[in-house]
Amino acid sequence: MNAKLPPWLWLFPLAYFLHIIEEIKGVGHEINLSLNIFLILSAAAWLLMTSGIVLAQRFGFPHFMGVCLGSTVFLNGLWHIFHSLIHRGYDAGLISGTAIFIPLGLTTLISLRNTMRWQRYIVGVVVGMAIQTMATILAA
């Protein structure tokens, strides 16, 4: 099956870029990385995301890629809210996580829930959860 690439899938690299700009404020505070390492990891993640979208279209799995990315950004947005509540203050990434990531992720997940078998959909969600878990561990 060579599913057509949803054009809004390209919103993910843009949203991630905006999120990184906001998260730079947290480097050395909430994010336990040097600025150089943070920028290298963020650039690598952006390139992987963009390459993944291209490959997903080329090899016919853009909906699965959408579920993976949607899950990742949705969980990231929720994590920023949770982290802010625990620390009772602003968490770098909270604004873009709440205003961009949560709506983009949730809309993606809802719109793609009937485009594939539920087992494949669940695997995409689990992959997104794994990506978010790795990002959280790297930033800790």
C-alpha positions in Angstrom: 0.0 0.0 0.0 1.5 3.3 -1.1 -0.6 5.8 1.0 -0.5 9.4 0.1 1.5 11.6 2.3 -0.7 13.9 4.4 0.6 17.4 3.7 0.3 18.3 7.4 2.9 15.7 8.2 5.4 18.5 7.2 4.2 20.5 10.2 6.1 18.2 12.5 9.6 19.4 11.5 8.4 23.0 11.7 6.8 22.4 15.1 9.9 20.7 16.4 12.1 23.6 15.2 9.9 26.1 17.1 9.9 23.8 20.2 13.7 23.6 20.1 14.0 27.4 20.0 11.9 27.6 23.2 13.7 24.7 24.9 17.1 26.4 24.4 16.1 28.5 27.5 16.2 25.3 29.6 19.7 24.1 28.6 21.8 23.9 31.8 18.7 24.3 34.0 15.8 21.9 33.3 17.8 20.2 30.5 21.0 18.7 31.8 23.1 19.1 28.6 25.6 21.6 27.3 24.3 24.0 24.6 26.5 22.3 22.0 25.3 18.8 22.8 21.7 20.0 23.0 22.0 21.6 19.5 23.7 18.5 18.1 21.1 16.1 19.4 18.2 18.4 18.4 19.7 18.8 14.8 20.1 15.0 14.6 16.5 14.5 15.8 15.2 17.1 13.2 17.1 15.4 10.4 15.9 11.9 11.5 12.3 13.2 11.6 12.6 14.9 8.2 14.3 11.9 6.6 11.7 9.6 8.2 8.9 11.6 6.5 10.6 11.4 3.1 11.3 7.6 3.5 7.7 7.0 4.8 6.4 8.5 1.6 8.9 6.7 -0.6 8.2 3.3 1.0 4.5 3.7 1.6 4.1 4.1 5.4 3.3 7.8 5.9 0.3 7.1 8.1 2.4 4.9 10.4 5.0 7.7 10.5 2.2 10.1 11.4 1.1 7.9 14.3 4.7 7.7 15.6 5.3 11.4 15.3 1.9 12.3 16.7 2.4 10.1 19.7 5.9 11.5 20.3 4.8 15.2 20.3 1.6 14.6 22.1 3.4 12.9 25.0 6.2 15.5 24.9 3.6 18.3 25.4 2.0 16.4 28.2 5.4 15.8 29.8 6.1 19.6 29.8 2.8 20.2 31.6 3.5 17.5 34.1 7.0 18.7 34.7 5.8 22.3 35.2 3.2 21.2 37.7 5.8 19.1 39.7 8.3 22.0 39.8 5.5 24.6 40.2 6.9 26.9 37.5 7.6 27.4 33.8 9.4 24.5 32.1 11.3 25.3 28.9 9.1 23.9 26.1 5.8 24.3 28.0 4.3 26.9 25.6 5.1 25.2 22.4 4.4 21.8 23.9 1.0 22.9 25.0 0.0 25.2 22.1 1.5 23.3 19.2 2.6 19.7 20.2 -0.6 18.6 22.0 -3.0 19.8 19.3 -0.9 18.6 16.4 -0.3 15.2 18.0 -3.8 14.7 19.1 -5.3 15.8 15.8 -2.9 13.4 14.0 -3.7 10.5 16.2 -7.4 11.0 15.9 -7.3 11.5 12.1 -5.2 8.4 11.5 -6.9 6.0 13.9 -9.1 4.4 11.2 -6.4 4.4 8.4 -4.7 1.2 9.4 -5.2 -2.0 11.4 -5.4 -1.3 15.1 -2.4 -3.5 15.8 -0.3 -1.4 13.5 -1.7 1.8 15.0 -0.8 0.6 18.5 2.8 -0.3 17.4 3.1 3.3 16.1 1.9 4.7 19.4 4.4 2.5 21.3 7.2 3.6 19.0 6.3 7.2 19.7 6.3 6.4 23.4 9.8 4.9 23.1 11.0 8.0 21.2 9.7 10.3 23.9 11.1 8.1 26.7 14.6 8.3 25.0 14.4 12.0 24.7 13.4 12.4 28.3 16.3 10.2 29.5 18.8 12.1 27.3 17.6 15.4 28.7 17.7 14.3 32.4 
